[in-house]
């Protein structure tokens, strides 16, 4: 077993990541809506990571890993497994550097996400939609290609990269009482904790999770990682379990984990589309869903929300099913 | 007949408008997409007026009119007729100032737009979906209320207000070869001409119009206003005819008018949602549709595009019909 303590990224790693990736990412805008502020009684600041070129915050961690490789390492490229956005973002970053990218993806991943990976010249190997099949298939692909493994979240380079998002958010908003981000494997939440625990220690970090894939919530309550195999939710970016590095941040820095039902997530997604007029994927709507459900905890507060991604199959919107 | 020469807004009117409305509008961001740049061979800069609180650029002209009223005039409020966004934007501006707003709207206007007017405390009187019925109904409403008539586009205060959008766009992009905006009655296009003819006279202004409501295109070719009664298009914000003030700008400053079919508009709308990840209404997709159709005219150019609005009924998307 690896020495976990050695791998925990530092605040300086996050600052270095920001310098490294700045030429390759967008400084995404922060959106506000008077209507949603009235509805929640809070002041909401939505950080639009769906406006990254590949449509998700994961381009931050992926770019940090890809552009941090030595020339020699870079020749063999990178490899990963992912439910979608990490795959397209790693492919995108690898394409920018001109190196190969192999990705293992569940065959059930949205077609829009597969198309995006292929547009960025990523090579897809499909697996079954379970954690076990994913890991088994990946071991084979990685052995064949020798690409550097960039885990979607349990990688210090990735966490340091994701942490750059809340650094920008704090700078763009002049301070927040709370930041809410969705939690799946915990990469964004870990990066947020990494950054805010130094930059804005008074800002609470709250994680938002689908009720039907609430393993992080149960882990948080139990004080140890509980992993489910193949949970289901409309929030298809949030179906993977916590790992050691992300558990470190979740268990040490997260103030609360709230959950929302499938219907609440879809309703919040529609509110975001209608009133912010941005295309956010279901995973990105979980924070607003939990804020609406637990409004007393947010009333009167300045609340940052990460709109984590916007890769949606427009022909299969969840409110039309 | 009024003296038209007296009513043509000046560049200084536009600058004054910007100072007047700045506290009431958003400085909307400019979005870019590497994918759409590759697809068109141009460098596209999308000005996201759909991110104004009421979801459309028309809040600029409406705010300029509302906040320019004397205290005495303001007591009777404002009144207008509109296919939708001007109505909600005028209601919004009137609500901000705390004065009444009466609007005449076609009964066939999208439910989302009616809901928005009512949310902003605007009082709706419905008419038939024809220019003649609209003008007749409005005369009655205005006589009853005495509100100051703020025409959706043929009003110098409105044109000066709309002109503030391309001022920001030029400042945000460091200069453009072409600006493309949709044309209905011509308010946005006129404001764009007003601003660019002084601020960036080397920048061409191109108007984009639905083929099935191409009265501005035919007017432009004929050298005189041709008005249709009740044309039909998925681009429901573009169904009204040019009037004397907007014709002044169209005939003097517009370089070209391009048209697009209904299918091309819907396809461009999907591209905007998918790759810019913003919710744009069909009218806002007409510029991209015409750029894709006339790509030779845009290749290699720096092209500004006004995303005019984002008020869409999410339960009735045009690609699901």
Interface residues (C-beta under 8 A of the other chain):
Chain A: X29 X31 X33 X34 X35 X48 X50 X51 X53 X55 X112 X119 X270 X273 X274 X276 X277 X278 X279 X280 X310 X314 X315 X317 X319 X320
Chain B: X29 X31 X33 X34 X35 X48 X50 X51 X53 X55 X112 X119 X270 X273 X274 X276 X277 X278 X279 X280 X310 X314 X315 X317 X319 X320
